[in-house]
Amino acid sequence: MTKKVKDPGLGYRTSKNAKKLINHDGTSNVIHHNRTSGMYDLYSYLIEVSWRKFFLFVITTYILANIFFAIVYYLIGIEQITPTTGNTLNDLLNGFFFSAQTITTVGYGGISPQGTAANMIASFEAMIGLLGFSFVTGLLYGRFSKPRAAVKFSDYLVVKHHKKNRAIMFRLMNSRKGMMIQPKITVTLAITELDDKINDYQRKFYQLKLERDQIMYLPTMWTIVHELDQESPLSIFSDEELQDLNAELYILLEYHDQAFSQKLFKVHSYEFTQLKINQQFVPSLLFDKDGNTLLDHHTLNQLKEYRS
């Protein structure tokens, strides 16, 4: 019998129009209020953020730092690093370029500090530059070295006849050439219903029984099947009712990755608005003339009408 579980950390209380707790990429969609933050939060953010946002942060910080020091050099007297041009914008540009040479420790020698104040500021800026670029170097190493699960989930759930009953299915793909060792999957169903006793919406959680929840290894594709038999909490719903059901599947995949030699985890979720009735996935495995197995990544989300 399908096991009804207590709150798995998602909370019983909810609302009719509550948004997903887990985003498509597996990240949390929870908004935290009154949470303290620190340097470790910045490090974690810069490790997880996209490459475009990462480099935008680095370049923006670099430019703002040089603008700040350019203004400082201008205020103490631009004459302490180079003769004034008599034009504020040109003097600020000279201060900016001198700051860029100092913070990167390049030091072309065309501009150099002359006064005590300018030398002190340049010394401090050089230290900031060394620390800053060391920090960025560590972030780059962390981003490249951090183990990441290379798993793609289908965009849809499908419901079709399976054996003697119906079944809900989705599939996942190994997007790397390396082998996924002993992948294991856990699927938790959350159904949102109106509780008349408290006149509010509540979640009920079930750990779904799968046709197979673990395999030895995965070089290609794996279709996950939950049969809607008498033990399934979804068996009482028709196909149309399933599409309108305020429910969500929470998925946890774990496996040993050969490339990183450690266990990795991947989180995903499906809303029942992603459900397709009487559809089936297009086969993704083909064979060439030499008998080699071909995995077509473009077919992961392709569906066709199911015909019994």
C-alpha positions in Angstrom: 0.0 0.0 0.0 1.2 3.5 -0.8 2.7 5.0 2.3 1.2 8.3 3.6 4.0 10.3 5.1 4.2 13.1 7.5 5.4 16.5 6.6 8.7 16.0 4.6 9.8 19.5 5.3 7.4 21.3 2.9 4.7 22.2 5.5 1.1 21.1 5.7 -0.4 24.6 5.3 -0.7 26.1 1.9 -3.1 28.1 -0.3 -5.0 27.4 -3.5 -2.7 29.5 -5.7 0.6 28.6 -3.9 3.6 28.6 -6.2 6.0 25.7 -6.7 8.5 25.2 -3.8 11.1 23.9 -6.2 12.1 25.6 -9.4 12.6 23.8 -12.7 16.4 23.8 -12.1 16.0 22.2 -8.7 16.6 25.4 -6.7 14.4 26.5 -3.8 11.6 28.9 -4.5 11.2 29.9 -0.8 11.5 33.5 0.1 13.2 34.0 3.4 12.3 36.9 5.7 14.4 38.2 8.6 17.3 36.0 7.8 20.8 37.0 8.7 23.4 36.8 6.0 27.2 37.0 5.8 30.2 36.3 3.6 29.4 32.6 3.2 26.1 33.5 1.7 27.9 35.7 -0.9 30.4 32.8 -1.6 27.5 30.4 -2.0 25.6 32.7 -4.3 28.6 33.4 -6.5 29.3 29.6 -6.8 25.7 28.8 -7.8 24.9 31.8 -10.0 25.0 31.5 -13.8 28.3 32.3 -15.6 26.7 35.4 -17.2 25.7 36.9 -13.8 29.1 35.8 -12.3 31.1 37.7 -14.8 28.7 40.7 -14.7 29.3 40.8 -10.9 33.1 40.6 -11.4 33.3 43.3 -14.1 30.9 45.6 -12.3 32.8 45.4 -9.1 36.1 46.0 -10.9 34.7 49.1 -12.6 33.1 50.5 -9.5 36.3 50.0 -7.5 38.4 51.8 -10.0 35.8 54.7 -10.2 35.9 55.0 -6.4 39.7 55.2 -6.3 39.8 57.6 -9.3 37.6 59.9 -7.3 39.9 59.6 -4.3 42.9 60.4 -6.3 41.2 63.4 -7.8 40.1 64.7 -4.4 43.6 64.5 -2.9 45.0 66.2 -6.0 45.5 64.5 -9.3 48.9 66.2 -9.4 50.2 63.6 -7.0 50.1 61.0 -9.7 50.2 63.0 -13.0 50.0 66.6 -14.1 46.5 68.0 -14.3 45.0 68.5 -17.8 42.7 71.3 -16.5 39.7 69.2 -17.5 37.8 67.3 -14.7 36.8 64.4 -16.9 40.3 63.8 -18.3 41.8 64.0 -14.8 39.2 61.5 -13.6 40.1 59.2 -16.5 43.8 59.5 -15.7 42.9 58.6 -12.1 40.8 55.6 -13.3 43.6 54.2 -15.5 46.2 54.6 -12.8 43.8 52.8 -10.4 43.4 50.0 -12.9 47.1 49.6 -13.2 47.5 49.6 -9.4 44.7 47.3 -8.5 45.9 44.7 -11.0 49.5 45.3 -10.0 50.4 45.8 -13.7 52.2 49.2 -13.1 53.2 50.4 -16.6 55.2 53.2 -15.2 53.6 56.0 -17.3 51.8 57.3 -14.2 53.2 56.9 -10.7 52.4 58.3 -7.3 54.5 61.2 -6.1 53.0 62.4 -2.8 52.7 60.6 0.5 48.9 60.5 0.4 48.9 59.1 -3.1 51.5 56.4 -2.2 49.5 55.4 0.9 46.3 55.1 -1.1 48.0 53.2 -3.9 49.6 50.8 -1.4 46.2 50.1 0.1 44.6 49.7 -3.3 47.2 47.2 -4.4 46.5 45.1 -1.3 42.7 45.3 -2.1 43.5 44.1 -5.6 45.6 41.1 -4.5 42.8 40.0 -2.1 40.1 40.6 -4.6 41.7 38.7 -7.5 42.6 35.9 -5.1 38.9 35.7 -4.1 37.8 35.6 -7.8 40.4 32.9 -8.5 39.1 30.8 -5.7 35.5 31.3 -7.0 36.6 30.2 -10.5 38.2 27.1 -9.1 35.1 26.4 -6.9 32.8 26.8 -9.9 34.8 24.5 -12.1 35.5 21.9 -9.4 32.0 21.7 -7.8 30.3 18.4 -8.6 27.1 19.0 -10.5 24.5 16.4 -11.4 24.2 16.1 -15.2 20.6 14.9 -15.4 17.8 16.1 -17.6 14.2 15.5 -16.7 11.4 15.4 -19.3 9.2 18.5 -19.4 6.0 16.4 -19.1 4.3 13.7 -17.2 2.3 11.3 -19.2 -0.7 9.1 -18.3 -1.5 6.0 -20.3 -2.6 2.4 -20.1 0.1 0.2 -18.5 -0.3 -3.5 -17.9 -3.8 -3.8 -16.4 -4.1 -0.3 -15.1 -3.1 3.3 -16.0 0.3 4.7 -15.0 1.9 8.1 -14.6 5.4 8.3 -16.2 8.2 10.7 -16.7 11.8 10.1 -17.8 15.2 11.3 -17.1 18.4 11.3 -19.2 22.1 11.0 -18.4 23.5 14.1 -20.2 27.1 13.1 -19.8 29.1 10.3 -21.4 30.2 9.0 -18.0 28.2 6.3 -16.2 25.7 7.0 -13.4 26.3 4.2 -10.9 23.4 2.8 -8.8 20.9 5.7 -9.4 18.0 5.7 -6.9 14.9 7.8 -7.1 12.3 8.8 -4.5 9.0 10.4 -5.6 6.7 12.1 -3.1 3.2 13.2 -4.0 1.7 16.4 -2.4 -2.0 16.9 -2.9 -3.5 20.3 -1.9 -7.1 20.1 -0.6 -9.5 22.4 1.2 -9.9 21.3 4.8 -13.5 22.1 5.9 -12.6 21.9 9.5 -10.2 24.8 9.5 -11.5 26.4 6.2 -8.0 26.5 4.8 -5.9 24.5 2.3 -3.8 21.6 3.5 -1.2 19.4 1.9 -1.3 15.6 2.1 1.9 13.7 1.3 2.4 10.2 -0.1 5.5 8.4 -1.0 4.7 6.8 -4.3 5.5 3.2 -5.1 7.4 2.9 -8.3 7.7 0.1 -10.8 11.5 0.4 -10.2 13.2 2.9 -7.9 16.8 1.8 -8.4 18.9 0.4 -11.2 22.6 -0.7 -11.4 23.8 2.0 -13.7 22.4 4.5 -16.2 24.3 5.3 -19.4 21.2 6.5 -21.4 17.6 7.0 -20.4 15.3 5.9 -17.6 11.5 6.0 -17.6 10.0 6.2 -14.1 6.6 4.5 -13.8 4.0 4.8 -11.0 1.1 2.4 -11.6 -2.4 3.7 -10.7 -3.5 0.5 -9.1 -5.8 0.2 -6.0 -2.9 1.1 -3.7 -2.2 4.4 -5.5 -3.7 7.6 -3.9 -4.3 8.8 -7.5 -6.4 5.8 -8.7 -9.7 7.4 -7.6 -9.2 10.2 -10.1 -10.1 10.1 -13.8 -7.7 11.3 -16.4 -9.5 14.7 -16.6 -9.5 15.0 -12.9 -5.8 14.3 -12.7 -5.1 17.3 -15.0 -7.2 19.6 -12.8 -5.7 18.2 -9.6 -3.9 20.7 -7.4 -0.9 18.4 -6.8 2.8 18.2 -7.3 5.5 15.5 -7.5 8.7 16.1 -5.6 11.6 14.0 -6.9 15.0 13.2 -5.4 17.6 11.4 -7.5 20.9 10.2 -6.0 23.7 8.3 -7.7 27.4 7.8 -7.7 29.2 9.9 -10.4 32.3 8.4 -12.0 33.8 11.7 -12.9 33.7 13.2 -9.4 34.0 9.8 -7.6 31.2 10.8 -5.1 27.5 10.6 -4.6 25.5 13.4 -6.2 21.9 14.5 -5.8 19.4 16.1 -8.1 16.0 17.7 -7.1 13.1 18.2 -9.4 9.4 18.7 -9.3 6.3 18.4 -11.5 3.0 20.1 -11.3 0.0 18.2 -12.7 -0.6 21.0 -15.2 2.4 19.3 -17.0 0.3 16.1 -17.4 -0.4 14.8 -20.8 -3.2 12.3 -21.3 -3.0 9.2 -23.5 0.5 10.2 -24.7 3.7 8.3 -24.7 7.4 9.3 -25.1 9.1 8.9 -28.4 11.9 6.3 -28.3 15.3 7.9 -27.8 17.6 5.0 -28.5 18.6 4.2 -32.0 21.3 2.1 -33.6 23.7 3.0 -36.4 24.8 0.6 -39.2 27.7 -0.6 -37.1 25.4 -1.6 -34.2 26.4 1.3 -31.9 23.7 2.7 -29.6 22.7 6.3 -30.3 21.0 8.4 -27.7 19.1 11.4 -29.2 19.0 14.2 -26.6 16.4 16.1 -28.7 13.8 13.4 -28.2 13.7 13.7 -24.4 10.4 15.7 -24.5 8.9 14.4 -27.7 5.5 12.8 -27.3 3.2 10.8 -29.6 -0.3 9.6 -29.2 -0.7 6.4 -27.3 -2.4 3.6 -29.2 -3.2 0.4 -27.3 
